[in-house]
Amino acid sequence: MHKHQRELPSAEVCARIAIAAAGLGGNRHIGKLIQHYDTAVDVVAIAYDNDPYRDLPLEVAQRLRTLGRPAVVAAVLNATTQMDLQLLIPGDLGWPTQLDALGSAAPVLLWASGDAMLLADLPIALTGTARPDPWLRERVLDLATRIADDGWTLATTRRPGIDQLTRDAALAMNGHLVSLAPTATTARDEGEVVVSENPPMLPVVLGTALRVPILLAALGGKVLVAGAEHGSGALRTGIAAHALARPLGVIDESEVPARPDRLRDDFGAPVVQTLTQVERLV
């Protein structure tokens, strides 16, 4: 674990920071090369190889050279230290191996604040609509509270609505919480670990923001979705969970389910209303 960066960071860590700073975390061209060479250092070197950017598309190589410059890496390392963040790369103690299911689209590294060991707990991911109706709010608060009280770690994003209710329930029960953030930031609450694949102090690129729901699905041992509107992050989490074969359940938006629900209707995700039903999800 590369905590606080008080020691000189390795070339591998710096190479992965360069890739993340360029907004290329999860890029499949980058990921496949890292898998092939078993190191990010060689991948960055390829981006600087003028003849002929072998194995990397020209636009990817140019982006890495332009946005992953050594000065940017140094600034990111300084911000990481100032914010007391941890850097995790595959193989580190605390690296969540469940992310390996993403294959070449897995993050190249993570920034974490709080107890990074929570990431390996196979948390129950709970996400949903930003505009829940009163019935759905009550149902989610009750279920999230029971999950946290039963000792499970909850995982969610920092979006409003269902995700904020999940955070509130976990913290109110003094439970454990994994928060997926679009950019690295400091945890504010006891029992929470905040994790991001986007460096601190840098703008969030669209591709990175769109990956947050996918990372949430990959981190979760089980995934619950409460309201998944078309095009929403919650729907992306549910679709990713289905693709990754994660146990997936839905919490309906109203007391008498009437609206179509793609996760329920197309993917066969069962409706869950009780802790027992969550525990039986397979």
C-alpha positions as CSV (number, residue, x, y, z in Angstrom):
1,M,0.0,0.0,0.0
2,H,1.4,3.3,-1.1
3,K,0.2,5.4,1.9
4,H,1.0,9.1,2.2
5,Q,3.8,8.8,-0.4
6,R,6.5,9.7,2.2
7,E,8.9,7.5,0.3
8,L,9.8,8.1,-3.3
9,P,7.0,6.4,-5.4
10,S,8.0,3.6,-7.7
11,A,8.1,4.1,-11.5
12,E,5.1,1.8,-11.7
13,V,3.0,4.0,-9.5
14,C,4.1,7.2,-11.4
15,A,3.2,5.5,-14.7
16,R,-0.3,4.6,-13.4
17,I,-0.8,8.1,-12.1
18,A,0.1,9.4,-15.6
19,I,-2.5,7.1,-17.2
20,A,-5.2,8.2,-14.6
21,A,-4.3,11.9,-15.0
22,A,-4.9,11.5,-18.7
23,G,-8.4,10.2,-18.1
24,L,-7.4,6.8,-19.5
25,G,-8.2,4.6,-16.5
26,G,-10.4,1.8,-17.9
27,N,-9.2,2.4,-21.5
28,R,-9.2,-1.1,-23.0
29,H,-6.1,-0.4,-25.2
30,I,-4.2,0.7,-22.1
31,G,-5.6,-2.2,-20.1
32,K,-4.7,-4.9,-22.6
33,L,-1.1,-3.6,-22.9
34,I,-0.7,-3.6,-19.1
35,Q,-2.0,-7.2,-19.1
36,H,0.4,-8.1,-21.8
37,Y,3.5,-6.4,-20.4
38,D,2.5,-6.8,-16.7
39,T,3.6,-3.3,-16.1
40,A,2.3,0.2,-16.8
41,V,5.9,1.6,-17.2
42,D,6.2,-0.1,-20.6
43,V,2.8,1.2,-21.7
44,V,3.8,4.8,-21.0
45,A,7.1,4.2,-22.8
46,I,5.2,3.1,-25.8
47,A,3.2,6.3,-25.8
48,Y,6.5,8.2,-26.1
49,D,7.9,5.9,-28.8
50,N,7.7,7.9,-32.0
51,D,8.0,4.9,-34.3
52,P,5.2,4.1,-34.6
53,Y,3.1,4.2,-31.3
54,R,3.0,0.4,-31.6
55,D,0.0,-1.2,-30.1
56,L,-1.6,2.1,-29.1
57,P,-3.9,4.2,-31.2
58,L,-2.4,7.6,-32.1
59,E,-5.0,9.6,-30.2
60,V,-4.5,7.5,-27.0
61,A,-0.7,7.9,-27.2
62,Q,-1.1,11.7,-27.7
63,R,-3.5,12.1,-24.9
64,L,-1.2,10.2,-22.5
65,R,1.8,12.3,-23.5
66,T,-0.2,15.6,-23.3
67,L,-2.2,15.1,-20.1
68,G,0.1,12.6,-18.2
69,R,3.2,14.8,-18.3
70,P,5.8,14.4,-15.4
71,A,4.8,17.8,-14.1
72,V,1.2,16.7,-13.8
73,V,2.2,13.5,-12.0
74,A,4.3,15.5,-9.5
75,A,1.4,17.8,-8.8
76,V,-1.0,14.8,-8.3
77,L,1.5,13.2,-5.9
78,N,1.8,16.4,-4.0
79,A,-2.0,16.7,-3.7
80,T,-2.2,13.1,-2.7
81,T,0.2,13.8,0.2
82,Q,-1.5,17.0,1.2
83,M,-4.9,15.4,1.4
84,D,-3.5,12.3,3.2
85,L,-4.8,9.9,0.6
86,Q,-3.7,6.4,-0.1
87,L,-2.7,5.1,-3.5
88,L,-3.6,1.5,-4.3
89,I,-2.4,-0.6,-7.3
90,P,-3.2,-4.2,-8.0
91,G,-1.3,-6.5,-5.7
92,D,-1.4,-4.0,-2.8
93,L,-2.9,-4.9,0.6
94,G,-6.4,-3.4,0.4
95,W,-6.7,-3.6,-3.4
96,P,-10.3,-4.9,-4.1
97,T,-9.6,-8.0,-6.3
98,Q,-13.3,-8.1,-7.3
99,L,-12.4,-5.3,-9.8
100,D,-10.4,-7.8,-11.7
101,A,-13.8,-9.0,-13.2
102,L,-13.6,-5.8,-15.4
103,G,-10.6,-7.3,-17.2
104,S,-8.8,-4.8,-19.4
105,A,-11.3,-2.1,-18.3
106,A,-10.3,-2.4,-14.6
107,P,-8.9,0.7,-13.0
108,V,-5.1,1.1,-13.1
109,L,-5.0,2.5,-9.6
110,L,-7.3,3.9,-6.9
111,W,-7.2,6.8,-4.5
112,A,-8.7,6.0,-1.1
113,S,-9.4,7.9,2.1
114,G,-10.4,5.9,5.2
115,D,-10.0,2.2,5.9
116,A,-9.2,0.8,2.5
117,M,-9.6,-2.7,3.9
118,L,-13.3,-2.2,3.7
119,L,-13.0,-2.4,-0.1
120,A,-12.4,-6.2,0.1
121,D,-15.5,-6.8,2.2
122,L,-17.7,-7.5,-0.8
123,P,-20.1,-4.8,0.2
124,I,-23.8,-4.6,-0.7
125,A,-24.1,-1.9,-3.3
126,L,-27.2,0.2,-3.1
127,T,-28.0,2.9,-5.6
128,G,-31.0,4.4,-7.3
129,T,-33.0,7.4,-8.5
130,A,-32.1,10.9,-7.5
131,R,-35.9,11.7,-7.0
132,P,-37.4,9.0,-4.9
133,D,-41.1,9.2,-3.9
134,P,-41.9,9.1,-0.2
135,W,-42.7,5.4,-0.2
136,L,-39.4,4.5,-1.9
137,R,-37.5,6.7,0.6
138,E,-39.1,4.9,3.5
139,R,-38.4,1.5,2.0
140,V,-34.8,2.2,1.2
141,L,-34.1,3.8,4.6
142,D,-35.6,0.8,6.4
143,L,-33.7,-1.8,4.3
144,A,-30.4,0.1,4.3
145,T,-30.6,0.5,8.1
146,R,-31.3,-3.3,8.6
147,I,-28.4,-4.1,6.3
148,A,-26.0,-1.9,8.2
149,D,-27.3,-3.1,11.5
150,D,-26.7,-6.7,10.5
151,G,-23.0,-5.9,10.0
152,W,-22.8,-5.7,6.2
153,T,-20.7,-3.0,4.5
154,L,-22.8,-0.8,2.2
155,A,-21.4,0.8,-1.0
156,T,-22.9,3.7,-2.9
157,T,-22.0,6.8,-4.8
158,R,-22.1,10.4,-3.7
159,R,-25.2,11.3,-5.8
160,P,-28.3,12.7,-4.2
161,G,-31.5,10.8,-3.6
162,I,-31.3,7.0,-2.9
163,D,-27.5,7.1,-2.7
164,Q,-27.6,9.8,0.0
165,L,-30.2,7.9,1.9
166,T,-28.0,4.9,1.8
167,R,-25.1,6.9,3.2
168,D,-27.3,8.4,5.9
169,A,-28.5,5.0,7.0
170,A,-25.1,3.4,7.1
171,L,-23.5,6.2,9.1
172,A,-26.5,6.5,11.5
173,M,-26.0,2.9,12.4
174,N,-22.2,3.4,12.9
175,G,-21.8,1.0,10.0
176,H,-19.2,0.6,7.3
177,L,-19.6,2.6,4.1
178,V,-17.8,2.6,0.8
179,S,-18.4,5.8,-1.2
180,L,-17.5,5.9,-4.9
181,A,-16.6,9.4,-5.8
182,P,-16.0,10.9,-9.3
183,T,-12.7,12.4,-8.1
184,A,-10.4,11.6,-5.1
185,T,-11.5,13.4,-1.9
186,T,-11.2,13.0,1.8
187,A,-13.6,10.9,3.9
188,R,-15.6,13.0,6.3
189,D,-17.1,10.3,8.5
190,E,-15.9,7.6,10.8
191,G,-16.4,4.2,9.2
192,E,-16.4,5.5,5.6
193,V,-13.8,4.9,2.9
194,V,-14.0,7.1,-0.2
195,V,-12.5,5.7,-3.3
196,S,-12.0,7.1,-6.8
197,E,-9.9,6.3,-9.9
198,N,-9.7,10.0,-10.8
199,P,-6.8,12.0,-9.3
200,P,-7.4,14.8,-6.8
201,M,-7.4,18.4,-7.9
202,L,-8.0,17.5,-11.5
203,P,-11.3,18.1,-13.4
204,V,-13.5,15.0,-13.8
205,V,-13.7,13.9,-17.4
206,L,-16.9,12.6,-18.8
207,G,-15.6,9.1,-19.3
208,T,-14.4,8.9,-15.7
209,A,-17.8,10.1,-14.4
210,L,-19.6,7.5,-16.5
211,R,-17.4,4.7,-15.0
212,V,-18.5,5.4,-11.4
213,P,-21.7,3.3,-11.7
214,I,-19.7,0.5,-13.3
215,L,-17.1,0.5,-10.6
216,L,-19.9,0.4,-8.0
217,A,-21.3,-2.7,-9.6
218,A,-17.9,-4.4,-9.8
219,L,-17.1,-3.6,-6.1
220,G,-20.4,-5.0,-4.8
221,G,-20.8,-8.5,-3.7
222,K,-24.5,-7.9,-4.3
223,V,-26.2,-5.0,-6.0
224,L,-29.6,-3.4,-5.1
225,V,-31.2,-0.7,-7.4
226,A,-34.1,1.4,-6.2
227,G,-35.4,3.3,-9.3
228,A,-33.5,3.1,-12.5
229,E,-34.6,5.7,-15.0
230,H,-33.5,5.5,-18.6
231,G,-30.0,6.8,-19.0
232,S,-29.4,7.0,-15.3
233,G,-26.3,6.0,-13.4
234,A,-28.4,3.6,-11.4
235,L,-29.5,1.8,-14.5
236,R,-25.8,1.6,-15.7
237,T,-25.0,0.0,-12.3
238,G,-27.7,-2.6,-12.7
239,I,-26.7,-3.4,-16.3
240,A,-23.1,-3.7,-15.3
241,A,-24.1,-5.9,-12.3
242,H,-26.0,-8.2,-14.7
243,A,-23.1,-8.4,-17.1
244,L,-20.6,-9.2,-14.3
245,A,-23.0,-11.9,-12.9
246,R,-23.4,-10.0,-9.6
247,P,-26.5,-11.0,-7.6
248,L,-28.9,-8.2,-8.5
249,G,-32.2,-7.1,-6.9
250,V,-34.6,-4.2,-7.4
251,I,-36.6,-2.2,-4.9
252,D,-39.8,-1.0,-6.6
253,E,-40.6,2.7,-6.9
254,S,-44.2,2.4,-5.6
255,E,-46.2,0.3,-3.2
256,V,-48.0,-1.3,-6.1
257,P,-45.4,-1.8,-8.9
258,A,-46.8,-0.5,-12.1
259,R,-44.0,1.1,-14.1
260,P,-41.8,-0.9,-16.4
261,D,-38.4,-1.8,-14.9
262,R,-35.7,-3.0,-17.3
263,L,-33.7,-4.7,-14.6
264,R,-36.8,-6.6,-13.4
265,D,-38.5,-7.1,-16.7
266,D,-35.6,-7.8,-19.1
267,F,-32.9,-9.2,-16.7
268,G,-35.2,-11.0,-14.3
269,A,-33.9,-9.2,-11.2
270,P,-36.1,-10.1,-8.3
271,V,-37.9,-7.6,-6.1
272,V,-36.4,-7.4,-2.7
273,Q,-38.1,-5.9,0.3
274,T,-36.5,-7.6,3.4
275,L,-33.1,-8.3,4.7
276,T,-33.7,-12.0,4.3
277,Q,-34.4,-11.5,0.6
278,V,-31.2,-9.6,0.3
279,E,-29.3,-12.3,2.0
280,R,-30.8,-14.9,-0.3
281,L,-29.8,-13.1,-3.5
282,V,-27.5,-15.3,-5.6
